[in-house]
Amino acid sequence: MRREQVPPSASGRKPVLLRLLVMAVVAAVIVRGLSAAMLWDGARPEPAGFGRGMLHGAAMPLTWPGLLVGHDTVIYADRNTGRTYKLGYTTGVNLCGAIFFGLMYRRVSRLRSLVR
């Protein structure tokens, strides 16, 4: 039995366009959610400490798509406790990066094992 040949232009475009659309929608939802959370967090009266620094640091890479298209999002608390906030912020950035790049490395490793 022969399979029907589908032209590459028709079969290859739909999954790529759908994936790009899903990524754009997810990015928009993340940007809106982070914007609202940071506005709420900025209105709190007490200075940000280690825990809030970790949250701000973890949110910083996620705000990149919004900053790229001009949506100004607050990613650093002006009123903070000093060293503890900065330690929390850098910990949050590094943990977020470790999770992202760890997942990316795992996916690439899995793809390499499929190719072999």
Residue pairs with C-beta under 8 A, 6 or more apart in sequence:
27 65
27 66
30 62
30 65
31 63
31 65
31 66
31 71
31 73
34 59
34 62
34 63
34 66
34 73
35 66
35 71
35 73
37 59
38 56
38 59
38 73
38 74
38 75
39 74
41 48
41 52
41 55
41 56
41 77
42 74
42 77
47 77
47 79
47 80
47 81
47 85
48 56
48 77
48 79
48 80
48 81
48 85
49 80
49 81
49 84
49 85
49 88
50 81
50 84
50 85
50 87
50 88
51 88
52 77
52 80
52 85
52 88
53 77
53 80
53 84
53 85
53 86
53 87
53 88
53 89
53 91
53 92
54 88
54 89
54 91
54 92
54 95
55 92
56 75
56 76
56 77
56 88
56 89
56 92
57 88
57 89
57 90
57 91
57 92
57 93
57 94
57 95
57 96
58 92
58 93
58 95
58 96
59 75
59 92
60 75
60 76
60 89
60 92
60 93
60 96
61 93
61 96
61 97
61 100
62 96
63 73
63 75
66 73
67 73
76 89
77 85
80 86
